[in-house]
Each structure stands twice: as C-alpha cells, then as structure tokens.
Amino acid sequence: MAVAAKTRPMQPARTLSTPPLRVIASETGPRAAFPVLAVVALVLLAVLAVNLLITTQMAQTAYEIRDSRAELVRLTEETQSLRQRLQVASSPSALKKAAESQGMVPAGQTGFIQLGEGRVEGGSPAIK
C-alpha cells in the first residue's frame, strides 16, 4: 500500500521589498509616561489608604467586642450573686425571722363559720 503524500499549496515567494525596521523618536519625550505613572501612584496610594482604614476599623471593632465580653462576664457574675441572695432571703427560716421582726405570729388552727347558726366550728386563735 502506498501512502499518498500530503502536499501543500504552493506559496508565492516572499520578496524582501519591505523596508527595514527603525526606531522613531517620540515627539513628547519622557513626559508621555508621567500621566500613567501618576495614575498608578494614585491607585497605589488609594489601595494603601483603604487598607489602613479597614485595618483600623477591624482593630476598633475587636476592642469593642472585648469590652462587651468583659461587661457580659461582670453582669453574669452579678446575676448569679443576686440569685444566690434571693434564694437565701426566700428560705423558710429567713421568712420566719422577717415575719417575727415585723410582729407577726403563727396562725392558729383553721376553723369553719356556720352561717345558718352564726358560730365558728373548730379552729384556735393565733398564738402570741
């Protein structure tokens, strides 16, 4: 089996009639790069300023969070202390002492009123 040769279409011969490359001097000189450099510098300064602003805000927020956490801890401790004082003050022995200091006495036995007969059945008066 014979393999068919691949052929390319024939290209026209190149002529060397193109002029040689040469450097053309700029009319404005090095001042043409100044606006570009100024824009790049302003963009860099803006990026640095924004970075500084964001970093400052983050630091300030971190201090506020720290202060809030410290206050939360203090308030939690105060709440626990108040709850403990409430439990002590509402104990039966503390309530009895507070009632006695105000001149209260224990109640007697409960009695029942008979409305039809107009008398009290059972019960006893308070003990002084």
C-alpha positions, 0 to 999 in steps of 0.5 A: 500500500502506498501512502499518498503524500500530503502536499501543500499549496504552493506559496508565492515567494516572499520578496524582501521589498519591505523596508527595514525596521527603525526606531522613531523618536517620540515627539513628547519625550519622557513626559508621555509616561508621567500621566500613567505613572501618576495614575498608578501612584494614585491607585497605589496610594488609594489601595494603601489608604483603604487598607489602613482604614479597614485595618483600623476599623477591624482593630476598633471593632475587636476592642469593642467586642472585648469590652462587651465580653468583659461587661457580659462576664461582670453582669453574669457574675452579678446575676448569679450573686443576686440569685444566690441572695434571693434564694437565701432571703426566700428560705423558710427560716429567713421568712420566719425571722422577717415575719417575727421582726415585723410582729407577726405570729403563727396562725392558729388552727383553721376553723369553719363559720356556720352561717345558718347558726352564726358560730365558728366550728373548730379552729384556735386563735393565733398564738402570741 
